[in-house]
Each structure stands twice: as structure tokens, then as C-alpha cells.
Amino acid sequence: MSLQLDARQRAMLEEMGVRLFLPAPTLEPPRPAAAPAVRRQPSPVVASPDPAPLPVVRAPVPASSATGPGVEMMEWDALARTVVACRACQLCEGRREPLLGGGDLQADWLIVGEPPNEDEDRAGQPFTGDGGKLLDNMLRALGLTRRDRVYLANVIKCRPGGNGAAGPEEVAHCEAFLRRQVELLKPRVILAMGRLAMQTLLASSEPLGKLRGRAYAYQGVPVIATYHPVYLLRNPADKARAWADLCLAQAIVRGEVPA
């Protein structure tokens, strides 16, 4: 698997410190999925140990009621209003506004990041600041933009206060919204950027470094785990690994490797 890059894209990657001509990441032969131990145990499409489940609280998707449909039945407008009005956990107390996400509603790529940081909370959109610029550069190197074939979302819709950490209950409440976004978008691949995004989508407590480089599934959609752009700014040596992960995701979208 390889990507044909023009001179501009190559120069962009060199500026980011990404080495070119990396060994192509591979998918190992699939094996039959084992019976899941929990409701949402991920089903790797390659031969690898099943990730251990996270000790998280699973919030039920609200059922339909006289006041309107439950989350599992909502279209985009109703989902956005519900997220704005959500008071299910204490995160609503310190946020400016919740971040449902943004981008192309016909996206092939769904990119899921960590809980909103201060910059994202202030801007009202995911992946802003220097980390967002790095992500934009990597997308452009693939011939993508955040408004074309890409939708960006956060695993948690409100900015956590204090130390910036989100607990199991916050993750559980917001997962219903993320799950509905996946159902509405029907993306061809999900890129889970960062530890909490990976843990939520794969229901695994394994280190991110052990899970990247292979395809898993969430709601029937292939998932690739990789590093968050903010992490890459602090650890530039891992930019090449992140680029390899994006190349793998691109190959899945193009149908060049089995999903």
C-alpha cells in the first residue's frame, strides 16, 4: 500500500518531520470473531488478542417519548438541539457550549478526538490551535480537508474542568451521541485520535501504541487508532507512525485492503 504524493504534499510532510517511503502497514489475515464478553466488545478484523474491556458505565440510549424521539432516532437538527440542552452530567456546568462536531455530512472519514480543550471550547469546534493546524496539514497531504469528505468530532461533547479528565459516567452519557453520529454519517473509516477516543471506540484499556497499525470495528465501521495531534507536537518522533496510520485508513477508504 502506498500513496502517490505530488511535490507539494511531499514538502508538507517533510516540514512536519514525517519520513517518507515508510514500510507499508499491513493487516494480518482475519480470524473469526470470538463471542463478545460484553455488549460492545470490538471485533478486530485481524488476528490479534481481543482488547480488554474498559470498566466504564454504559448509559442507555434514551427511549422515545411523547416529547420527541430518543437519540437513536434523531436526525442532525434534533441531535444538535439535544446536545446543546444536555444536562446529564456535571460537565455542563463549566462549558461554554457543547461541541457536536462539524464537517462534511457525506464524509468518508470520521475523525474522533479527545474531550474539548480550552481552545476548542472557546472556538466552538474540534481540533483547533496548533494541533488542529497539524491535522489540517496531514489531511491536505492525503488530498482531504476538514470540510470535504471529513467530519470531526470529540469523544466527549463538553470541556472537562479541573485537570481536564473525563470520567466513565461522562464517557457513557456522550457515547449515545457519538453512536448516533456514526449511524447518520455512515463513514467508510473512523480515525480514533488519542487514548480516550481509542478506549471508548474499542472498549479497551490497552495502550494506544499496542493497538495502532491494525483495523478494528465500531458499529460495523473500520476503526484505526492513532496519536492525537497535540501529542505529536510534544513527541515529533511519532509523526511518522501517525502518518502510516493515516495511510492505512486511506487504503481502507479506497478499498485497497480488506476492512
VENLIN-V824142 format. One record per pair of residues at least 12 apart in sequence whose C-alpha atoms are under 10 Angstrom apart, sorted by the first residue. I is the first residue (numbers start at 1). J is the second residue. If there is no record, write none. Layout:
BEGIN
i=I j=J
i=I j=J
END
This chain:
BEGIN
i=1 j=23
i=1 j=24
i=1 j=25
i=1 j=26
i=1 j=247
i=1 j=248
i=1 j=250
i=1 j=251
i=1 j=256
i=1 j=257
i=2 j=21
i=2 j=22
i=2 j=23
i=2 j=24
i=2 j=25
i=2 j=244
i=2 j=247
i=2 j=248
i=2 j=250
i=2 j=251
i=2 j=256
i=3 j=21
i=3 j=24
i=3 j=141
i=3 j=142
i=3 j=247
i=3 j=248
i=3 j=250
i=3 j=251
i=4 j=142
i=5 j=20
i=5 j=141
i=5 j=142
i=5 j=143
i=6 j=141
i=8 j=140
i=8 j=141
i=9 j=137
i=9 j=138
i=9 j=139
i=9 j=140
i=9 j=141
i=9 j=142
i=9 j=143
i=10 j=141
i=11 j=141
i=12 j=137
i=12 j=138
i=12 j=140
i=12 j=141
i=13 j=137
i=13 j=138
i=13 j=140
i=13 j=141
i=13 j=239
i=13 j=240
i=13 j=243
i=15 j=137
i=16 j=134
i=16 j=137
i=16 j=138
i=16 j=232
i=16 j=233
i=16 j=236
i=16 j=239
i=16 j=240
i=17 j=236
i=17 j=237
i=17 j=238
i=17 j=239
i=17 j=240
i=18 j=138
i=18 j=236
i=18 j=237
i=18 j=238
i=18 j=239
i=18 j=240
i=18 j=241
i=18 j=242
i=18 j=243
i=18 j=244
i=19 j=237
i=19 j=239
i=19 j=240
i=19 j=241
i=19 j=243
i=19 j=244
i=20 j=240
i=20 j=243
i=20 j=244
i=21 j=244
i=22 j=240
i=22 j=241
i=22 j=243
i=22 j=244
i=23 j=244
i=24 j=213
i=24 j=244
i=24 j=245
i=24 j=247
i=24 j=248
i=25 j=212
i=25 j=213
i=25 j=214
i=25 j=241
i=25 j=244
i=25 j=245
i=25 j=247
i=25 j=248
i=26 j=46
i=26 j=213
i=26 j=214
i=26 j=215
i=26 j=248
i=26 j=257
i=27 j=45
i=27 j=46
i=27 j=47
i=27 j=213
i=27 j=214
i=27 j=215
i=27 j=248
i=27 j=257
i=27 j=258
i=27 j=259
i=28 j=45
i=28 j=46
i=28 j=47
i=28 j=48
i=28 j=214
i=28 j=215
i=28 j=258
i=29 j=45
i=29 j=46
i=29 j=47
i=29 j=48
i=29 j=258
i=30 j=44
i=30 j=45
i=30 j=46
i=30 j=47
i=30 j=48
i=30 j=258
i=30 j=259
i=31 j=43
i=31 j=44
i=31 j=45
i=31 j=46
i=31 j=47
i=31 j=48
i=32 j=44
i=32 j=45
i=32 j=46
i=32 j=47
i=33 j=45
i=33 j=46
i=33 j=47
i=33 j=50
i=34 j=50
i=36 j=50
i=37 j=50
i=37 j=52
i=37 j=53
i=38 j=53
i=38 j=203
i=39 j=58
i=39 j=203
i=40 j=53
i=40 j=58
i=40 j=200
i=40 j=201
i=40 j=202
i=40 j=203
i=40 j=218
i=40 j=219
i=41 j=53
i=41 j=54
i=41 j=201
i=41 j=202
i=41 j=203
i=41 j=204
i=41 j=217
i=41 j=218
i=42 j=201
i=42 j=202
i=42 j=203
i=42 j=204
i=42 j=216
i=42 j=217
i=42 j=218
i=42 j=219
i=42 j=220
i=42 j=223
i=43 j=202
i=43 j=215
i=43 j=216
i=43 j=217
i=43 j=218
i=43 j=219
i=43 j=220
i=43 j=222
i=44 j=202
i=44 j=214
i=44 j=215
i=44 j=216
i=44 j=217
i=44 j=218
i=44 j=222
i=44 j=223
i=44 j=259
i=45 j=214
i=45 j=215
i=45 j=216
i=45 j=217
i=45 j=222
i=45 j=223
i=45 j=258
i=45 j=259
i=46 j=214
i=46 j=215
i=46 j=216
i=46 j=258
i=46 j=259
i=47 j=214
i=48 j=211
i=48 j=214
i=49 j=211
i=50 j=202
i=50 j=204
i=50 j=206
i=50 j=216
i=51 j=199
i=51 j=202
i=51 j=203
i=51 j=204
i=51 j=205
i=51 j=206
i=51 j=207
i=51 j=210
i=51 j=211
i=52 j=199
i=52 j=202
i=52 j=203
i=52 j=204
i=52 j=205
i=52 j=206
i=53 j=199
i=53 j=200
i=53 j=202
i=53 j=203
i=53 j=204
i=53 j=205
i=53 j=206
i=54 j=168
i=54 j=199
i=54 j=200
i=54 j=202
i=54 j=203
i=54 j=204
i=54 j=205
i=54 j=206
i=55 j=168
i=55 j=203
i=55 j=204
i=55 j=205
i=56 j=167
i=56 j=168
i=56 j=169
i=56 j=170
i=56 j=171
i=56 j=172
i=56 j=199
i=56 j=200
i=56 j=203
i=57 j=167
i=57 j=168
i=57 j=169
i=57 j=170
i=57 j=171
i=57 j=172
i=57 j=173
i=58 j=168
i=58 j=169
i=58 j=170
i=58 j=171
i=58 j=172
i=58 j=173
i=58 j=175
i=58 j=176
i=59 j=168
i=59 j=169
i=59 j=170
i=59 j=171
i=59 j=172
i=59 j=173
i=59 j=174
i=59 j=175
i=59 j=176
i=60 j=172
i=60 j=173
i=60 j=175
i=60 j=176
i=61 j=73
i=61 j=172
i=61 j=173
i=61 j=174
i=61 j=175
i=61 j=176
i=61 j=177
i=61 j=179
i=61 j=180
i=62 j=176
i=70 j=82
i=71 j=83
i=71 j=176
i=71 j=177
i=71 j=179
i=71 j=180
i=71 j=181
i=72 j=176
i=72 j=177
i=72 j=179
i=72 j=180
i=72 j=181
i=72 j=183
i=72 j=184
i=73 j=180
i=73 j=183
i=73 j=184
i=74 j=177
i=74 j=180
i=74 j=181
i=74 j=184
i=75 j=180
i=75 j=181
i=75 j=183
i=75 j=184
i=76 j=100
i=76 j=105
i=76 j=180
i=76 j=181
i=76 j=184
i=76 j=185
i=79 j=100
i=79 j=177
i=79 j=180
i=79 j=181
i=80 j=98
i=80 j=99
i=80 j=100
i=80 j=101
i=80 j=177
i=81 j=100
i=82 j=100
i=82 j=177
i=83 j=97
i=83 j=98
i=83 j=99
i=83 j=100
i=83 j=157
i=83 j=158
i=83 j=174
i=83 j=177
i=84 j=97
i=84 j=98
i=84 j=99
i=84 j=100
i=84 j=157
i=84 j=158
i=85 j=97
i=85 j=98
i=86 j=98
i=86 j=157
i=86 j=158
i=86 j=173
i=86 j=174
i=87 j=173
i=88 j=169
i=88 j=170
i=88 j=173
i=88 j=174
i=89 j=158
i=89 j=169
i=89 j=170
i=89 j=171
i=89 j=173
i=89 j=174
i=90 j=158
i=90 j=160
i=90 j=161
i=90 j=169
i=90 j=170
i=91 j=156
i=91 j=157
i=91 j=158
i=91 j=159
i=91 j=160
i=91 j=161
i=91 j=166
i=91 j=170
i=92 j=157
i=92 j=158
i=92 j=159
i=92 j=160
i=92 j=161
i=93 j=158
i=93 j=159
i=93 j=160
i=93 j=161
i=94 j=158
i=94 j=159
i=94 j=160
i=94 j=161
i=94 j=162
i=95 j=116
i=95 j=118
i=95 j=121
i=95 j=122
i=95 j=157
i=95 j=158
i=95 j=159
i=95 j=160
i=95 j=161
i=96 j=118
i=96 j=120
i=96 j=121
i=96 j=122
i=96 j=123
i=96 j=124
i=96 j=158
i=96 j=159
i=97 j=121
i=97 j=122
i=97 j=123
i=97 j=124
i=97 j=125
i=97 j=157
i=97 j=158
i=97 j=159
i=98 j=116
i=98 j=120
i=98 j=121
i=98 j=124
i=98 j=125
i=98 j=154
i=98 j=156
i=98 j=157
i=98 j=158
i=98 j=159
i=99 j=115
i=99 j=116
i=99 j=120
i=99 j=121
i=99 j=123
i=99 j=124
i=99 j=125
i=99 j=126
i=99 j=153
i=99 j=154
i=99 j=155
i=99 j=156
i=99 j=157
i=99 j=158
i=99 j=159
i=100 j=124
i=100 j=125
i=100 j=126
i=100 j=152
i=100 j=153
i=100 j=154
i=100 j=155
i=100 j=156
i=100 j=157
i=100 j=158
i=100 j=174
i=100 j=177
i=100 j=178
i=100 j=181
i=101 j=124
i=101 j=125
i=101 j=126
i=101 j=127
i=101 j=151
i=101 j=152
i=101 j=153
i=101 j=154
i=101 j=155
i=101 j=157
i=101 j=178
i=101 j=181
i=102 j=124
i=102 j=125
i=102 j=126
i=102 j=146
i=102 j=147
i=102 j=150
i=102 j=151
i=102 j=152
i=102 j=153
i=102 j=154
i=103 j=125
i=103 j=126
i=103 j=145
i=103 j=146
i=103 j=147
i=103 j=148
i=103 j=149
i=103 j=150
i=103 j=151
i=103 j=152
i=103 j=153
i=104 j=145
i=104 j=146
i=104 j=147
i=104 j=148
i=104 j=149
i=104 j=150
i=104 j=151
i=104 j=152
i=104 j=185
i=105 j=147
i=105 j=148
i=105 j=149
i=105 j=150
i=105 j=151
i=105 j=181
i=105 j=184
i=105 j=185
i=105 j=186
i=105 j=187
i=106 j=148
i=106 j=149
i=106 j=150
i=106 j=151
i=106 j=184
i=106 j=185
i=106 j=186
i=106 j=187
i=107 j=146
i=107 j=147
i=107 j=148
i=107 j=149
i=107 j=150
i=107 j=151
i=107 j=152
i=107 j=185
i=107 j=186
i=107 j=187
i=107 j=188
i=107 j=189
i=108 j=148
i=108 j=149
i=108 j=150
i=108 j=151
i=108 j=185
i=108 j=186
i=108 j=187
i=108 j=188
i=108 j=189
i=108 j=190
i=108 j=250
i=108 j=253
i=108 j=254
i=109 j=144
i=109 j=146
i=109 j=148
i=109 j=149
i=109 j=150
i=109 j=151
i=109 j=152
i=109 j=185
i=109 j=186
i=109 j=187
i=109 j=188
i=109 j=189
i=109 j=190
i=109 j=191
i=109 j=249
i=109 j=250
i=109 j=253
i=110 j=146
i=110 j=149
i=110 j=150
i=110 j=151
i=110 j=152
i=110 j=153
i=110 j=181
i=110 j=182
i=110 j=185
i=110 j=186
i=110 j=187
i=110 j=188
i=110 j=189
i=110 j=190
i=110 j=191
i=110 j=192
i=110 j=221
i=110 j=223
i=111 j=126
i=111 j=127
i=111 j=146
i=111 j=150
i=111 j=151
i=111 j=152
i=111 j=153
i=111 j=154
i=111 j=155
i=111 j=187
i=111 j=189
i=111 j=190
i=111 j=191
i=111 j=192
i=111 j=193
i=111 j=197
i=111 j=223
i=111 j=224
i=112 j=126
i=112 j=127
i=112 j=151
i=112 j=152
i=112 j=153
i=112 j=154
i=112 j=155
i=112 j=156
i=112 j=178
i=112 j=190
i=112 j=191
i=112 j=192
i=112 j=193
i=112 j=194
i=112 j=196
i=112 j=197
i=112 j=198
i=112 j=201
i=112 j=225
i=112 j=228
i=113 j=126
i=113 j=127
i=113 j=152
i=113 j=153
i=113 j=154
i=113 j=155
i=113 j=156
i=113 j=191
i=113 j=192
i=113 j=193
i=113 j=194
i=113 j=195
i=113 j=196
i=113 j=197
i=113 j=198
i=113 j=227
i=113 j=228
i=113 j=229
i=114 j=126
i=114 j=127
i=114 j=153
i=114 j=154
i=114 j=155
i=114 j=156
i=114 j=157
i=114 j=159
i=114 j=165
i=114 j=166
i=114 j=192
i=114 j=193
i=114 j=194
i=114 j=195
i=114 j=196
i=114 j=197
i=114 j=198
i=114 j=228
i=114 j=230
i=115 j=153
i=115 j=154
i=115 j=155
i=115 j=156
i=115 j=157
i=115 j=158
i=115 j=159
i=115 j=160
i=115 j=164
i=115 j=165
i=115 j=166
i=115 j=171
i=115 j=194
i=115 j=196
i=115 j=197
i=116 j=128
i=116 j=153
i=116 j=154
i=116 j=155
i=116 j=156
i=116 j=157
i=116 j=158
i=116 j=159
i=116 j=160
i=116 j=164
i=117 j=129
i=117 j=158
i=117 j=159
i=117 j=160
i=117 j=161
i=117 j=164
i=118 j=159
i=118 j=160
i=118 j=161
i=118 j=164
i=119 j=159
i=120 j=132
i=120 j=154
i=120 j=158
i=120 j=159
i=121 j=157
i=121 j=158
i=121 j=159
i=121 j=160
i=122 j=159
i=125 j=152
i=125 j=153
i=125 j=154
i=126 j=151
i=126 j=152
i=126 j=153
i=126 j=154
i=126 j=157
i=127 j=146
i=127 j=152
i=127 j=153
i=127 j=154
i=127 j=228
i=127 j=229
i=127 j=230
i=128 j=230
i=129 j=230
i=130 j=229
i=130 j=230
i=130 j=233
i=131 j=228
i=131 j=229
i=131 j=230
i=131 j=231
i=131 j=232
i=131 j=233
i=132 j=146
i=132 j=228
i=132 j=229
i=132 j=230
i=133 j=229
i=133 j=230
i=134 j=228
i=134 j=229
i=134 j=230
i=134 j=232
i=134 j=233
i=135 j=228
i=135 j=229
i=135 j=230
i=135 j=232
i=136 j=229
i=138 j=229
i=138 j=239
i=138 j=242
i=138 j=243
i=138 j=246
i=139 j=243
i=139 j=246
i=141 j=243
i=142 j=243
i=142 j=246
i=142 j=247
i=142 j=250
i=149 j=187
i=150 j=187
i=150 j=190
i=151 j=181
i=151 j=185
i=151 j=187
i=151 j=190
i=152 j=191
i=153 j=178
i=153 j=181
i=153 j=192
i=154 j=174
i=154 j=178
i=154 j=192
i=154 j=193
i=154 j=196
i=154 j=197
i=155 j=170
i=155 j=171
i=155 j=174
i=155 j=175
i=155 j=177
i=155 j=178
i=155 j=179
i=155 j=192
i=155 j=193
i=155 j=194
i=155 j=196
i=155 j=197
i=155 j=198
i=155 j=199
i=155 j=200
i=155 j=201
i=156 j=170
i=156 j=171
i=156 j=172
i=156 j=173
i=156 j=174
i=156 j=175
i=156 j=177
i=156 j=178
i=156 j=196
i=156 j=197
i=156 j=200
i=157 j=170
i=157 j=171
i=157 j=173
i=157 j=174
i=157 j=175
i=157 j=177
i=157 j=178
i=158 j=170
i=158 j=174
i=165 j=196
i=166 j=196
i=168 j=200
i=171 j=196
i=171 j=197
i=171 j=200
i=172 j=200
i=175 j=200
i=175 j=201
i=178 j=201
i=179 j=201
i=179 j=218
i=179 j=219
i=180 j=219
i=182 j=218
i=182 j=219
i=182 j=220
i=182 j=221
i=183 j=219
i=183 j=220
i=183 j=221
i=186 j=219
i=186 j=220
i=186 j=221
i=187 j=221
i=187 j=222
i=187 j=253
i=188 j=220
i=188 j=221
i=188 j=222
i=188 j=223
i=188 j=249
i=188 j=250
i=188 j=252
i=188 j=253
i=188 j=254
i=188 j=255
i=188 j=259
i=189 j=215
i=189 j=216
i=189 j=217
i=189 j=218
i=189 j=220
i=189 j=221
i=189 j=222
i=189 j=223
i=189 j=224
i=189 j=249
i=189 j=250
i=189 j=251
i=189 j=252
i=189 j=253
i=189 j=259
i=190 j=215
i=190 j=216
i=190 j=217
i=190 j=218
i=190 j=221
i=190 j=222
i=190 j=223
i=190 j=224
i=190 j=225
i=190 j=249
i=190 j=253
i=191 j=215
i=191 j=222
i=191 j=223
i=191 j=224
i=191 j=225
i=191 j=226
i=191 j=227
i=191 j=245
i=191 j=246
i=191 j=249
i=192 j=208
i=192 j=212
i=192 j=223
i=192 j=224
i=192 j=225
i=192 j=226
i=192 j=227
i=192 j=228
i=193 j=208
i=193 j=224
i=193 j=225
i=193 j=226
i=193 j=227
i=193 j=228
i=193 j=229
i=193 j=230
i=193 j=231
i=193 j=242
i=194 j=208
i=194 j=225
i=194 j=226
i=194 j=227
i=194 j=228
i=194 j=229
i=194 j=230
i=194 j=231
i=195 j=207
i=195 j=208
i=195 j=209
i=195 j=225
i=195 j=226
i=195 j=227
i=195 j=228
i=196 j=208
i=197 j=225
i=197 j=226
i=197 j=227
i=197 j=228
i=198 j=211
i=198 j=212
i=198 j=223
i=198 j=224
i=198 j=225
i=198 j=226
i=198 j=227
i=199 j=225
i=200 j=218
i=201 j=216
i=201 j=217
i=201 j=218
i=201 j=219
i=201 j=223
i=201 j=224
i=201 j=225
i=202 j=216
i=202 j=217
i=202 j=218
i=202 j=223
i=202 j=224
i=202 j=225
i=203 j=218
i=208 j=225
i=208 j=226
i=208 j=227
i=209 j=225
i=209 j=226
i=209 j=227
i=209 j=241
i=210 j=225
i=211 j=224
i=211 j=225
i=211 j=226
i=212 j=224
i=212 j=225
i=212 j=226
i=212 j=227
i=212 j=241
i=212 j=242
i=212 j=244
i=212 j=245
i=213 j=225
i=213 j=226
i=213 j=241
i=213 j=242
i=213 j=244
i=213 j=245
i=213 j=246
i=213 j=247
i=213 j=248
i=213 j=249
i=214 j=226
i=214 j=245
i=214 j=248
i=214 j=249
i=215 j=245
i=215 j=248
i=215 j=249
i=215 j=252
i=215 j=258
i=215 j=259
i=216 j=259
i=217 j=259
i=220 j=259
i=221 j=259
i=222 j=249
i=222 j=252
i=222 j=253
i=222 j=258
i=222 j=259
i=223 j=249
i=223 j=252
i=223 j=259
i=224 j=245
i=224 j=246
i=224 j=248
i=224 j=249
i=224 j=252
i=225 j=242
i=225 j=245
i=225 j=246
i=225 j=249
i=226 j=238
i=226 j=241
i=226 j=242
i=226 j=243
i=226 j=244
i=226 j=245
i=226 j=246
i=227 j=239
i=227 j=241
i=227 j=242
i=227 j=243
i=227 j=245
i=228 j=242
i=229 j=242
END
